[in-house]
């Protein structure tokens, strides 16, 4: 009995250590990606994390008319399927759409997309609301989804959601509140 208890405690210790190491690895990878992005753009970037969602793609996209580079991060649920991006597809994105793929496959459908840009968010015909004391502009298409944007000193963050049974306006605003708190920290 005593040896079984010791065995169980040893196994539990190993699982907890592995879990902590996994979290540390994810945080380190996250910080490395932020540093990689900041080498390419002229503004500070905070990559938000969302409970129940995982980042599946990250791209830099340069707008041809302004030479401004924006960051687009796609998020999915952990059980969503993702595909790899072929070298041909990656080259096509770079040449035809001014996109540099840093991680994953941006052609996979995303449930959440965060776009980080220098300056103001630029949502046309948008409404405003307060989220955790911060003004958020938003534009919704009830059957499809919404875009929620917030501006910080020199950088704007826009969160685009696809509405579903799980994601409604209230949940989207909760995600926006989460984003705001991470960027302000």
N, C-alpha and C positions, 0 to 999 in steps of 0.2 A: 504494500500500500504506500509506504513511504517513498519507494523508488518511483512509483507511478506518479505521485505528486511532484516529485523533483523533475521528472520527465516532462510533465505538463507545464510546470513553471519555466523550464528551459525553452520549450517550444513557444510559449507565450512571449518570452523575452526576445526570441529570434524574430517573431512576427512583428512585434512592436518596433524593434530596431530596423527591420526592413521597411516598414511603413514610414518611419521617420526619414530614412535614407531616400526613399522614393520622393517624399515631399521636398527634401533638400535638393535633389537632382532637378525636380521640376522648377523650383525657385531659381536655381542656378541657370538653367536653360532659358528661363524667362528673362533674367537679368542680362544674359549674353545676347538675346535677341534685341532687347531694348538698346544695348550698347551698339550692336550692329546697325540698327536703324538710325540711331543718332549720328553715326559716322557718315550717313548718306543724306541726311536732312539738316536744315539749319534751325531746328527748334527742338525743345525737350519733349520726349515722348514717354508716357506711362501706358503700358499695355494692361488693360483691365482684365480681371478674371471674373467669371460668373459661376456661381454654384450651379451644379447640374449640367454645365456646358464645358466643352473643351475646345481649345483653339485648334482648327484644322488647316488654316492657310493664312499666310501673311505675304502681302505684296507691297511694293512701292510703285505708285503710278504718277507719271509726270503729265501734267496737263499741257498739251502742245501750245495753246494760246497764251499761257502765262508762265511757263517754266517752273511752276510750283509743284513740288512733289508731295503727294499725300500718301498716307499709310492706310491700307485696308486689311482688316483682320476678320476672318470668317470663323464662326463658332458653330458647333453642332453638339448634339447629345452624344454621350459616349457610345451608344449602340448604333448610331448612324453609320452607314457604310461610306468609305472614302476610297478613292482610286488614286493611283500614282499618275503623275504628269509626265508624259513622254518628252524627250528632248526636243522633238519637232514642235510639239504644242508649246513648250516653254519658249523656244525661239520665236514662234509666231506671236506669242503674247508680247515679247520684248520688242519685236520689229513693228508689228501692226497696231498694238494698243499701248505702247510706251509703258509696259509693266515689267518690273523686275520681281521675279518670284523668289522670295526668301525661304518660305516653308510651305510644304503641302501643295494641294491642288486647288487653285482658286476657281476652277471650272466646276467643282463639286458644289451642290446647292448648300447654302448656309442658312441656318435658322436665325442667327444674329450676325450682323456685320457692323463693326466699328470702323469709322473712317476718321482719321486724325489729319487735320490740315492746319497750316499756318493761317492766322487771321480769323475772320468771322465765318460762321457756318454757311450763310447764304441760302437759307430755305425761303423760297418765294411763296407768298400767300399763306404764311404759317401763323398759327395761333401761339400764345404764350401761356405758361403756367409756372407756378413755383414748385420746385422739388427740393426739399430740405433747405429752404431759404435761398435757393439759386434759381435765377430765371432760365427756363428751358423753353425753346421754341419747338413746335411740333406740327407735323402734318400727317394726317391719317387717312387711310382709305379703309373703312371698316371691314370690308370683306377680304382685304389683302394684308394690311399691316400698317406700320407707321414708321416715321423717322422723327427722332427726338434729338435735338442738338443743344449744346451748351458751349459757351465761349469762356476760356480762361485767358488771362493776360495776352499771350501771343498765339495761343493754340485753341482750336475748336475740336470738339468730339461730337460725332453724330452716331447715333445708334439706330440701325434699321432693323425692325423686327418683322417677322412673318406671323400674322395672327393665326391661332389654332385653338383647339380646345384647351391646351395648356397655357398658351400665351395670348392674353387679352391686354387691353390698355393698362389696367391696374398692375399687371405683372411687368409690362414694359416700363412703366414709371418706376417700379421697384428696381429694375435692372439699371435704369438711369440714375437713381439715387445711389446705388452701389458704385457705379462708374464715377460719379461726382466725388464720393468720399475717397475713392482710391486716388484720383488725380489730385485732390486737395491735400492728401497726406504727405 
